[in-house]
Amino acid sequence: KKGVVFQLCNFLLQETDEVTSTLKKILKMAEEGLLACPDKSSSTSLLSEISNVSTRPFVLAFTACSCGAFSFGCIVGYTAPTQSSIMKDLNLSIADYSPFGSILTVGLILGALICGKLTDLVGRVNTMWITNILVIIGWFAIAFAKGVWLLDIGRFLQGISVGISSYLGPVYITEIAPRHLRGAASSLSQLSVGVGISVLYALGTVVAWRDLAILGAIPCLMIVPLLFFIPESPRWLAKVGKEKEVEAVLLSLRGAKSDVSDEAREIVEYTQHVKQHQDVNSHDFFKLFQRKYVLSLTIGIVLIALPQLGGLNGYTFYTDSIFTSTGVSSDVGFISTSIIQMIGGILGTVLVDVSGRRSLLLVSQAGMFLGCLATAISFILQACSVYSTINRWFCFSFDCNFSCFVTLQKNNCWETGTPILALISVMVYFASYGLGMGPLPWIVASEIYPVDVKGAAGTVCNLVTSISSWVVTYFFSFLLQWSSTGRTFILFATVMFLGFVFTAKLVPETKGKSLEEIHSLFYDSPPEDSTIF
């Protein structure tokens, strides 16, 4: 044995010496400049772009969008941890509370109808003023509500704001960020949605629902002073004929020493090109339904509606019901899902400009499919556990004249495993959502539409997702009562599987291209000549 050990040690020492000598040769070659560094220029360019966008206007604009997204997350995450306390304090039934949970999406539909036209008409920054005022009024209406009607009014106003902001935020960030940082900037901003949901989940376990509503208004109150200092979108300025202001805004965003002449010229020339080729007899909204926009419109609608039809709002608004139905502690569940969703969002932000949009979408959709499937299995096991418990009561007789009922204390494996599986499934679902399907659908949608139909496309995409969100939100609690064996989550899993197939077949990669290049490849060249697919 000693001989074997000695030989092994000699072998390891020899291998270590060889590795050391090789490393020394590599270092010597690097010092002499003999090694090629193919990625040096690209990494230098990336660092340069990060340095360039560290200007005060861009930082303020990014902060405003991130706070808006955080507020969005607070709104979405508010009902899950407060459901039982609101129903108890105001004596509400399930039928009374369901409108409060779903009226947000009614406001979403109204916001979706006006979002494109509003942002095109008054600009991106002025629209932010409107959305923030609506959210602040909504939070205080909820905080001081004495009856269900004021709760519903506050939630409805918040829904209008969310319907507008869900389109406005990604579009504004996409239009002001440089191409190589566009995905990361948009994802990081949209990550704030997940952070907002997580913070509200965590605070909801220790803070009363009225106090939680007041805390929810803080992000919007922080945004208001920032709106005085952030620039308008250069692409919107070009669209409304303010070409002279485009280069000045780009200089403020990229830094005074940056050369933005090429970028400004590309924006102005492409905007003029779009105007020259548009049909003057066609209304702005109905232009979207021309044949050349069919593929991009389908991609936008499917990607944005997919999380809703895949059960996102059901999981988000009724997480408490899911945990209760499967025997999981609500506090443990809320805190765990909050942490895991933030981790998934951070990972997605890091990878979006490295692996690309399409790859992350596929991984995210696969994870959400597995999460839905595991949740369905946990409900099935819970139903089996209840059935087994009922059948384990039986009678024993003692001395022929004494009988009693006893319950077997031995638990089946599914009785202890069901809560763990339910918790893991919800965590997998939210982590996968934060990784890709949270920020990326709106990022892709904001990239693929040209400026002349972007408002109309945003309205259609937002309207479709708002309607699907309302349907799922309103009927989820009833579906959960009707289908105690997990059929609801099998339905959600089926939707996510179909979405995975759609993304794999039709969704293009847009990483590393300017918006004008993406639009040109989509609409000015035949698909077979396009390198975007």
VOMARLUM-724637 format. One record per residue (C-alpha): y, x, z; residue in one letter; residue number from 1; chain. Coordinates in steps of 0.5 Angstrom, whole numbers, plus 500, padded with zeros to 3 digits. Each point is the difference from the previous one (the first is absolute). Example, Ala and Ser with C-alpha at 12.3 -4.5 7.8 and 13.67 -1.06 7.14 Angstrom:
<recs>
     Y     X     Z   kolpa   lovex   nuvex
   491   525   516       A       1       A
   507   502   498       S       2       A
</recs>
This chain:
<recs>
     Y     X     Z   kolpa   lovex   nuvex
   500   500   500       K       1       A
   505   506   502       K       2       A
   498   503   493       G       3       A
   502   493   496       V       4       A
   506   500   504       V       5       A
   502   507   499       F       6       A
   499   499   492       Q       7       A
   504   494   500       L       8       A
   506   503   504       C       9       A
   500   506   495       N      10       A
   500   495   494       F      11       A
   506   496   503       L      12       A
   504   507   501       L      13       A
   498   502   493       Q      14       A
   503   493   497       E      15       A
   506   500   504       T      16       A
   502   507   498       D      17       A
   499   498   492       E      18       A
   504   494   502       V      19       A
   506   504   503       T      20       A
   500   506   494       S      21       A
   500   494   495       T      22       A
   506   497   504       L      23       A
   504   507   500       K      24       A
   499   501   493       K      25       A
   503   493   499       I      26       A
   506   501   504       L      27       A
   501   507   497       K      28       A
   500   496   493       M      29       A
   505   495   502       A      30       A
   504   506   503       E      31       A
   500   503   493       E      32       A
   501   493   496       G      33       A
   494   500   497       L      34       A
   498   493   502       L      35       A
   502   494   496       A      36       A
   504   495   504       C      37       A
   499   494   495       P      38       A
   502   495   506       D      39       A
   506   503   502       K      40       A
   505   497   496       S      41       A
   498   493   501       S      42       A
   500   501   508       S      43       A
   507   503   499       T      44       A
   502   494   496       S      45       A
   497   496   505       L      46       A
   504   503   506       L      47       A
   506   500   496       S      48       A
   500   493   499       E      49       A
   498   499   507       I      50       A
   506   504   502       S      51       A
   505   497   495       N      52       A
   498   493   503       V      53       A
   502   502   507       S      54       A
   507   497   498       T      55       A
   504   496   505       R      56       A
   500   494   495       P      57       A
   493   500   499       F      58       A
   498   501   507       V      59       A
   504   494   502       L      60       A
   497   496   494       A      61       A
   493   502   502       F      62       A
   501   498   507       T      63       A
   503   493   499       A      64       A
   494   499   495       C      65       A
   495   502   506       S      66       A
   504   496   505       C      67       A
   499   494   495       G      68       A
   493   501   499       A      69       A
   499   501   508       F      70       A
   503   494   501       S      71       A
   496   497   495       F      72       A
   494   502   504       G      73       A
   503   497   506       C      74       A
   500   494   497       I      75       A
   493   500   497       V      76       A
   497   502   507       G      77       A
   504   496   504       Y      78       A
   495   494   500       T      79       A
   494   503   502       A      80       A
   501   502   507       P      81       A
   504   495   502       T      82       A
   496   494   497       Q      83       A
   497   498   507       S      84       A
   506   501   504       S      85       A
   505   496   495       I      86       A
   495   494   500       M      87       A
   499   500   508       K      88       A
   508   500   501       D      89       A
   502   495   495       L      90       A
   493   496   501       N      91       A
   498   500   492       L      92       A
   494   499   497       S      93       A
   496   503   494       I      94       A
   504   495   496       A      95       A
   506   502   503       D      96       A
   500   507   499       Y      97       A
   497   501   493       S      98       A
   506   498   497       P      99       A
   504   505   504       F     100       A
   495   505   498       G     101       A
   500   498   493       S     102       A
   507   498   499       I     103       A
   502   507   499       L     104       A
   497   500   493       T     105       A
   503   494   498       V     106       A
   507   504   501       G     107       A
   496   505   497       L     108       A
   499   496   494       I     109       A
   508   498   500       L     110       A
   502   507   500       G     111       A
   495   502   495       A     112       A
   503   495   495       L     113       A
   507   503   501       I     114       A
   499   508   501       C     115       A
   500   502   493       G     116       A
   506   496   498       K     117       A
   504   502   507       L     118       A
   499   507   499       T     119       A
   502   500   493       D     120       A
   506   496   501       L     121       A
   503   503   506       V     122       A
   496   507   501       G     123       A
   495   503   504       R     124       A
   505   502   506       V     125       A
   504   493   500       N     126       A
   493   497   501       T     127       A
   498   504   506       M     128       A
   506   497   503       W     129       A
   497   493   499       I     130       A
   493   502   502       T     131       A
   502   503   507       N     132       A
   505   494   502       I     133       A
   494   495   498       L     134       A
   495   504   505       V     135       A
   505   501   506       I     136       A
   501   493   500       I     137       A
   493   498   499       G     138       A
   498   505   506       W     139       A
   505   497   505       F     140       A
   498   493   498       A     141       A
   493   501   502       I     142       A
   502   504   506       A     143       A
   504   494   503       F     144       A
   496   494   497       A     145       A
   498   494   505       K     146       A
   496   496   495       G     147       A
   496   502   493       V     148       A
   505   498   496       W     149       A
   505   506   501       L     150       A
   494   504   500       L     151       A
   498   498   493       D     152       A
   508   501   498       I     153       A
   500   507   502       G     154       A
   493   501   497       R     155       A
   502   497   493       F     156       A
   507   504   500       L     157       A
   496   507   501       Q     158       A
   495   498   495       G     159       A
   506   499   495       I     160       A
   502   507   502       S     161       A
   493   503   499       V     162       A
   499   497   493       G     163       A
   506   503   498       I     164       A
   499   507   504       S     165       A
   493   501   497       S     166       A
   502   500   493       Y     167       A
   507   504   502       L     168       A
   498   505   504       G     169       A
   495   504   496       P     170       A
   504   499   494       V     171       A
   506   503   503       Y     172       A
   496   506   502       I     173       A
   497   501   494       T     174       A
   507   500   496       E     175       A
   503   505   504       I     176       A
   494   505   502       A     177       A
   498   506   495       P     178       A
   494   499   496       R     179       A
   496   505   504       H     180       A
   502   497   507       L     181       A
   500   492   498       R     182       A
   493   499   502       G     183       A
   501   503   507       A     184       A
   507   498   501       A     185       A
   497   492   498       S     186       A
   494   501   504       S     187       A
   504   503   506       L     188       A
   505   494   500       S     189       A
   494   495   500       Q     190       A
   496   504   505       L     191       A
   506   497   505       S     192       A
   497   493   498       V     193       A
   493   502   504       G     194       A
   504   504   505       V     195       A
   504   493   501       G     196       A
   493   496   501       I     197       A
   497   505   504       S     198       A
   506   501   505       V     199       A
   500   492   501       L     200       A
   493   500   501       Y     201       A
   500   505   505       A     202       A
   507   497   504       L     203       A
   497   493   499       G     204       A
   495   501   505       T     205       A
   505   502   506       V     206       A
   506   497   497       V     207       A
   502   492   501       A     208       A
   501   497   493       W     209       A
   507   498   501       R     210       A
   502   507   502       D     211       A
   495   503   494       L     212       A
   505   496   495       A     213       A
   506   503   503       I     214       A
   497   507   499       L     215       A
   498   498   493       G     216       A
   507   499   498       A     217       A
   502   507   502       I     218       A
   498   504   493       P     219       A
   504   495   496       C     220       A
   506   501   505       L     221       A
   499   508   499       M     222       A
   500   499   492       I     223       A
   507   496   500       V     224       A
   505   506   501       P     225       A
   496   504   495       L     226       A
   501   495   494       L     227       A
   507   503   500       F     228       A
   498   507   498       F     229       A
   494   499   495       I     230       A
   501   500   493       P     231       A
   498   495   494       E     232       A
   494   501   496       S     233       A
   502   504   494       P     234       A
   496   496   495       R     235       A
   503   494   502       W     236       A
   507   503   499       L     237       A
   497   502   493       A     238       A
   498   493   499       K     239       A
   506   496   502       V     240       A
   504   505   495       G     241       A
   503   505   506       K     242       A
   497   506   496       E     243       A
   506   505   503       K     244       A
   498   499   507       E     245       A
   492   501   498       V     246       A
   501   508   500       E     247       A
   505   500   507       A     248       A
   495   496   503       V     249       A
   494   505   498       L     250       A
   504   505   503       L     251       A
   501   497   506       S     252       A
   493   499   501       L     253       A
   497   507   497       R     254       A
   506   504   503       G     255       A
   506   503   497       A     256       A
   497   506   497       K     257       A
   495   497   496       S     258       A
   500   499   493       D     259       A
   499   492   499       V     260       A
   502   500   493       S     261       A
   494   499   497       D     262       A
   497   495   505       E     263       A
   507   496   499       A     264       A
   499   500   492       R     265       A
   493   498   500       E     266       A
   502   494   505       I     267       A
   506   498   495       V     268       A
   496   501   494       E     269       A
   494   496   502       Y     270       A
   504   494   502       T     271       A
   504   500   494       Q     272       A
   494   500   496       H     273       A
   497   495   504       V     274       A
   506   495   499       K     275       A
   500   502   492       Q     276       A
   493   498   499       H     277       A
   500   493   505       Q     278       A
   500   493   497       D     279       A
   507   498   501       V     280       A
   497   493   499       N     281       A
   495   500   505       S     282       A
   502   499   508       H     283       A
   499   506   504       D     284       A
   495   496   504       F     285       A
   495   498   494       F     286       A
   501   507   497       K     287       A
   495   502   505       L     288       A
   494   496   497       F     289       A
   501   503   493       Q     290       A
   493   503   498       R     291       A
   502   507   501       K     292       A
   501   499   508       Y     293       A
   493   496   501       V     294       A
   497   507   502       L     295       A
   505   502   505       S     296       A
   501   493   502       L     297       A
   493   499   502       T     298       A
   499   507   503       I     299       A
   506   498   505       G     300       A
   498   493   502       I     301       A
   493   502   501       V     302       A
   502   506   504       L     303       A
   505   497   504       I     304       A
   496   493   502       A     305       A
   493   504   501       L     306       A
   502   502   507       P     307       A
   502   492   502       Q     308       A
   494   497   496       L     309       A
   495   506   504       G     310       A
   502   497   507       G     311       A
   506   504   502       L     312       A
   504   495   503       N     313       A
   494   497   503       G     314       A
   498   506   503       Y     315       A
   507   502   502       T     316       A
   503   493   503       F     317       A
   493   498   503       Y     318       A
   497   506   503       T     319       A
   500   497   507       D     320       A
   496   495   497       S     321       A
   495   505   497       I     322       A
   499   504   506       F     323       A
   499   494   504       T     324       A
   495   497   496       S     325       A
   496   506   500       T     326       A
   501   502   507       G     327       A
   505   506   500       V     328       A
   505   501   505       S     329       A
   507   498   496       S     330       A
   504   506   503       D     331       A
   495   505   498       V     332       A
   499   497   493       G     333       A
   508   500   499       F     334       A
   501   507   503       I     335       A
   494   503   496       S     336       A
   502   497   493       T     337       A
   507   502   501       S     338       A
   499   507   501       I     339       A
   495   500   494       I     340       A
   504   497   495       Q     341       A
   506   505   502       M     342       A
   495   506   499       I     343       A
   498   496   493       G     344       A
   507   500   498       G     345       A
   502   507   501       I     346       A
   494   502   497       L     347       A
   502   496   494       G     348       A
   507   503   500       T     349       A
   497   507   499       V     350       A
   495   499   495       L     351       A
   504   495   495       V     352       A
   504   505   496       D     353       A
   493   505   500       V     354       A
   494   495   499       S     355       A
   505   495   496       G     356       A
   500   493   501       R     357       A
   494   497   496       R     358       A
   495   504   504       S     359       A
   503   498   507       L     360       A
   500   493   498       L     361       A
   493   500   498       L     362       A
   498   504   507       V     363       A
   504   495   504       S     364       A
   497   494   496       Q     365       A
   493   502   502       A     366       A
   502   501   507       G     367       A
   503   493   500       M     368       A
   494   497   497       F     369       A
   495   504   505       L     370       A
   505   497   506       G     371       A
   499   493   498       C     372       A
   493   501   499       L     373       A
   499   503   507       A     374       A
   504   494   503       T     375       A
   496   495   496       A     376       A
   493   504   503       I     377       A
   503   500   507       S     378       A
   501   492   500       F     379       A
   493   499   497       I     380       A
   498   504   506       L     381       A
   504   496   505       Q     382       A
   497   494   497       A     383       A
   493   503   501       C     384       A
   502   502   507       S     385       A
   502   493   502       V     386       A
   494   497   497       Y     387       A
   495   505   504       S     388       A
   504   499   506       T     389       A
   499   492   500       I     390       A
   492   501   498       N     391       A
   499   505   506       R     392       A
   501   494   505       W     393       A
   493   498   503       F     394       A
   496   497   506       C     395       A
   496   503   505       F     396       A
   496   496   505       S     397       A
   498   503   507       F     398       A
   495   496   504       D     399       A
   499   495   495       C     400       A
   506   496   504       N     401       A
   506   505   499       F     402       A
   504   502   493       S     403       A
   506   503   498       C     404       A
   503   503   494       F     405       A
   502   507   499       V     406       A
   503   504   495       T     407       A
   497   506   497       L     408       A
   505   506   502       Q     409       A
   497   505   494       K     410       A
   505   500   495       N     411       A
   499   501   492       N     412       A
   503   505   497       C     413       A
   504   496   496       W     414       A
   503   497   506       E     415       A
   503   507   502       T     416       A
   501   502   493       G     417       A
   504   494   498       T     418       A
   507   502   503       P     419       A
   500   507   498       I     420       A
   498   499   493       L     421       A
   506   494   500       A     422       A
   505   506   503       L     423       A
   497   505   495       I     424       A
   501   495   494       S     425       A
   507   498   501       V     426       A
   502   507   501       M     427       A
   497   502   494       V     428       A
   503   495   496       Y     429       A
   507   501   503       F     430       A
   499   508   499       A     431       A
   498   499   493       S     432       A
   506   495   499       Y     433       A
   505   505   503       G     434       A
   497   506   495       L     435       A
   502   496   494       G     436       A
   500   493   499       M     437       A
   506   499   505       G     438       A
   505   504   496       P     439       A
   497   502   493       L     440       A
   500   493   496       P     441       A
   508   499   501       W     442       A
   501   508   498       I     443       A
   496   499   494       V     444       A
   503   493   498       A     445       A
   507   503   501       S     446       A
   498   506   496       E     447       A
   497   496   494       I     448       A
   505   495   498       Y     449       A
   507   502   496       P     450       A
   506   498   502       V     451       A
   501   494   496       D     452       A
   494   496   503       V     453       A
   500   504   507       K     454       A
   503   494   503       G     455       A
   496   495   497       A     456       A
   494   504   501       A     457       A
   501   501   507       G     458       A
   502   492   501       T     459       A
   493   498   497       V     460       A
   496   505   504       C     461       A
   503   498   506       N     462       A
   499   493   499       L     463       A
   493   501   498       V     464       A
   499   504   507       T     465       A
   504   495   504       S     466       A
   496   494   498       I     467       A
   493   504   501       S     468       A
   503   502   507       S     469       A
   502   493   502       W     470       A
   493   497   498       V     471       A
   496   506   503       V     472       A
   505   499   507       T     473       A
   500   493   500       Y     474       A
   492   499   499       F     475       A
   497   506   504       F     476       A
   500   497   507       S     477       A
   497   494   497       F     478       A
   495   504   496       L     479       A
   498   504   506       L     480       A
   498   494   504       Q     481       A
   496   497   494       W     482       A
   497   506   498       S     483       A
   497   503   507       S     484       A
   495   504   496       T     485       A
   505   505   496       G     486       A
   500   496   493       R     487       A
   508   501   500       T     488       A
   499   508   501       F     489       A
   495   500   494       I     490       A
   505   496   496       L     491       A
   505   505   501       F     492       A
   495   506   499       A     493       A
   499   497   493       T     494       A
   507   500   498       V     495       A
   501   507   502       M     496       A
   494   502   496       F     497       A
   503   497   494       L     498       A
   506   503   501       G     499       A
   496   507   500       F     500       A
   497   499   494       V     501       A
   507   497   497       F     502       A
   504   507   502       T     503       A
   494   504   498       A     504       A
   501   497   493       K     505       A
   507   499   499       L     506       A
   505   503   505       V     507       A
   503   506   497       P     508       A
   502   506   503       E     509       A
   508   501   501       T     510       A
   500   507   504       K     511       A
   505   505   498       G     512       A
   504   496   495       K     513       A
   507   498   499       S     514       A
   501   492   500       L     515       A
   503   501   493       E     516       A
   493   503   498       E     517       A
   496   495   503       I     518       A
   504   495   497       H     519       A
   499   503   493       S     520       A
   493   501   500       L     521       A
   499   493   502       F     522       A
   504   497   495       Y     523       A
   502   504   495       D     524       A
   493   503   498       S     525       A
   494   497   498       P     526       A
   495   501   506       P     527       A
   495   505   496       E     528       A
   506   505   500       D     529       A
   502   499   507       S     530       A
   498   506   505       T     531       A
   501   495   506       I     532       A
   493   497   500       F     533       A
</recs>
